[in-house]
Amino acid sequence: MEVETEVQNKKIDQEAISKTPDGTTATSSRAQKVKVFREAAREGLEEQVKKMKATSSKKFQKPTLGQNVRIKIPDINGAKMDPISIIAIITDIEDEEFYELATKLGKLKALHTRNQFTL
């Protein structure tokens, strides 16, 4: 026994439902809204990046070539009697963000950013 309602019996015109009062389809207006929201989100993220960079530059001073720095050694890599940090010197600065460091034993393989060492 199947009971059918009036809604099931009527064929609904999908185009009539999706049209907005101004005559455009709902999907195109929805796509425009999504574009606007995405653009606003992108602008918000860019503004947040600028604030974060400004805060970071205030917190970490810019080092100069030849300046001594201390690099903390992660606990995973060291034994109990190993030092917790090493002293290095800045030998090169690349793109004003990445620093090449050297110790008595030679240059370190990786480039370091300002937050990875202390002056």
C-alpha positions, -999 to +999 in steps of 0.1 A: +000+000+000+016+031-012+003+064-002+011+092-026+009+129-016+002+158-039+038+169-038+049+135-051+024+136-079+033+171-091+062+177-114+083+205-101+099+229-126+135+231-114+143+262-134+115+281-117+127+272-083+163+282-090+155+316-104+158+347-082+135+377-084+160+396-106+159+368-132+193+353-126+197+317-115+205+309-079+236+290-087+253+320-104+244+343-076+257+317-051+289+314-071+293+352-069+288+352-032+314+324-027+339+345-048+332+376-026+336+356+006+369+340-006+383+373-016+374+388+018+391+358+035+422+362+014+425+399+022+420+391+059+448+365+058+471+389+041+465+415+068+471+389+095+504+380+078+515+416+079+507+419+116+526+386+124+557+398+104+557+431+122+554+414+156+582+390+147+605+418+135+600+436+168+607+405+189+637+393+170+664+419+162+682+417+129+717+402+133+747+413+113+775+394+095+801+381+119+779+382+150+780+353+174+748+334+180+737+305+202+718+275+186+697+253+209+703+216+202+671+195+203+669+170+232+663+141+208+697+145+191+718+148+223+730+124+250+728+133+287+763+148+288+761+168+255+758+206+257+723+220+252+735+247+228+764+255+205+780+288+196+781+298+159+789+328+138+768+343+110+788+339+077+761+348+051+726+363+049+703+352+020+671+370+011+673+389+044+656+359+062+679+330+060+713+328+078+743+306+071+760+297+103+795+283+109+812+268+140+849+259+147+843+226+130+828+241+098+796+254+082+762+240+092+743+223+064+710+240+068+701+276+066+685+290+097+658+316+103+659+343+130+637+324+154+660+294+155+689+311+173+696+338+199+721+366+197 
